Amino acid sequence: MRHRPDPFSSREREILNLLAAGMSDKQVARALGISDQTARKHRAHLLGKTGSPNICALLHTAVLSGWLPVPFHVTEPGSP
């Protein structure tokens, strides 16, 4: 894993963690007490800052860059 400088604001990191937990924009909005539109705007900023076309790519980039902790052990193909 490469660790790159974290480009996110504290609020964006909060949103990133909620998206990684599987929350939708609407669920993120409710959890943080913000509007759905604001949650969508934060998601759009996250995608833009990473050049990711979708949430899956965003989370992949965040894990590989060290911005999002991996809660499980990743093994190489063919490893036990």
Backbone hydrogen bonds in HBPLUS format (Angstrom, degrees):
<---DONOR---> <-ACCEPTOR-->    atom                        ^
c    i                          cat <-CA-CA->   ^        H-A-AA   ^      H-
h    n   atom  resd res      DA  || num        DHA   H-A  angle D-A-AA Bond
n    s   type  num  typ     dist DA aas  dist angle  dist       angle   num
A0002-ARG N   A0064-LEU O   3.08 MM  62  6.13 131.6  2.32 164.4 176.8     1
A0004-ARG N   A0065-SER O   3.05 MM  61  5.44 150.6  2.14 142.2 144.3     2
A0013-ARG N   A0009-SER O   2.93 MM   4  6.25 153.4  2.00 152.1 159.3     3
A0014-GLU N   A0010-SER O   3.06 MM   4  6.29 150.5  2.15 140.3 148.2     4
A0015-ILE N   A0011-ARG O   2.93 MM   4  6.27 157.5  1.98 151.1 156.7     5
A0016-LEU N   A0012-GLU O   2.80 MM   4  6.01 161.0  1.84 149.4 155.1     6
A0017-ASN N   A0013-ARG O   2.99 MM   4  6.22 159.8  2.03 148.9 152.8     7
A0018-LEU N   A0014-GLU O   3.15 MM   4  6.45 153.4  2.22 145.0 152.1     8
A0019-LEU N   A0015-ILE O   2.85 MM   4  6.13 159.1  1.89 157.8 163.9     9
A0020-ALA N   A0016-LEU O   2.86 MM   4  6.07 153.6  1.93 148.0 156.0    10
A0021-ALA N   A0017-ASN O   3.04 MM   4  6.25 131.1  2.29 133.5 146.0    11
A0021-ALA N   A0018-LEU O   3.13 MM   3  4.97 129.1  2.40  90.2 103.9    12
A0023-MET N   A0018-LEU O   3.14 MM   5  5.74 161.1  2.18 154.1 149.5    13
A0022-GLY N   A0019-LEU O   2.90 MM   3  5.13 156.0  1.96 106.9 113.5    14
A0028-VAL N   A0024-SER O   2.87 MM   4  6.13 158.2  1.92 154.4 160.8    15
A0029-ALA N   A0025-ASP O   2.87 MM   4  6.10 161.2  1.91 150.9 156.0    16
A0030-ARG N   A0026-LYS O   3.04 MM   4  6.31 161.1  2.08 146.7 151.1    17
A0031-ALA N   A0027-GLN O   2.90 MM   4  6.07 162.8  1.93 149.0 154.2    18
A0032-LEU N   A0028-VAL O   2.99 MM   4  6.15 148.6  2.09 151.7 159.2    19
A0033-GLY N   A0029-ALA O   2.83 MM   4  5.71 117.5  2.23 141.7 157.0    20
A0034-ILE N   A0029-ALA O   2.95 MM   5  4.79 156.5  2.01 137.8 141.9    21
A0033-GLY N   A0030-ARG O   3.36 MM   3  5.09 147.0  2.47  93.0 102.3    22
A0039-ALA N   A0035-SER O   3.05 MM   4  6.40 158.7  2.10 151.4 157.0    23
A0040-ARG N   A0036-ASP O   2.91 MM   4  6.21 158.4  1.95 152.3 158.3    24
A0041-LYS N   A0037-GLN O   2.92 MM   4  6.14 150.5  2.01 143.3 151.8    25
A0042-HIS N   A0038-THR O   2.93 MM   4  6.22 156.6  1.99 150.5 156.1    26
A0043-ARG N   A0039-ALA O   3.00 MM   4  6.27 159.9  2.04 148.3 153.8    27
A0044-ALA N   A0040-ARG O   2.89 MM   4  6.15 156.9  1.95 147.1 153.5    28
A0045-HIS N   A0041-LYS O   2.95 MM   4  6.25 149.8  2.05 145.5 153.6    29
A0046-LEU N   A0042-HIS O   2.95 MM   4  6.30 155.7  2.01 151.4 157.8    30
A0047-LEU N   A0043-ARG O   2.94 MM   4  6.25 163.0  1.97 154.9 159.2    31
A0048-GLY N   A0044-ALA O   2.88 MM   4  6.04 159.0  1.92 146.2 152.5    32
A0049-LYS N   A0045-HIS O   2.86 MM   4  6.01 161.6  1.89 152.7 156.9    33
A0050-THR N   A0046-LEU O   3.25 MM   4  6.40 143.7  2.39 142.6 150.8    34
A0051-GLY N   A0047-LEU O   2.83 MM   4  5.74 120.4  2.19 140.6 156.7    35
A0052-SER N   A0047-LEU O   2.99 MM   5  4.91 136.7  2.18 142.5 145.7    36
A0051-GLY N   A0048-GLY O   3.31 MM   3  5.00 140.6  2.48  90.8 101.7    37
A0058-LEU N   A0054-ASN O   2.98 MM   4  6.25 153.1  2.05 147.5 156.1    38
A0059-LEU N   A0055-ILE O   2.86 MM   4  6.11 166.2  1.88 160.9 162.1    39
A0060-HIS N   A0056-CYS O   2.98 MM   4  6.17 156.2  2.04 146.4 153.6    40
A0061-THR N   A0057-ALA O   2.92 MM   4  6.08 165.4  1.94 150.5 153.9    41
A0062-ALA N   A0058-LEU O   2.85 MM   4  6.07 157.8  1.90 149.4 156.4    42
A0063-VAL N   A0059-LEU O   2.94 MM   4  6.12 156.1  2.00 148.6 153.6    43
A0064-LEU N   A0060-HIS O   3.01 MM   4  6.21 174.8  2.01 155.4 157.1    44
A0065-SER N   A0061-THR O   2.88 MM   4  5.91 142.3  2.03 145.5 155.6    45
A0067-TRP N   A0062-ALA O   2.82 MM   5  4.93 137.2  2.00 157.6 161.1    46
A0068-LEU N   A0062-ALA O   3.19 MM   6  5.36 134.7  2.40 125.3 119.4    47
A0066-GLY N   A0063-VAL O   3.07 MM   3  5.19 153.9  2.14 104.4 112.6    48
A0079-SER N   A0076-GLU O   3.00 MM   3  5.57 156.3  2.06 143.6 143.6    49
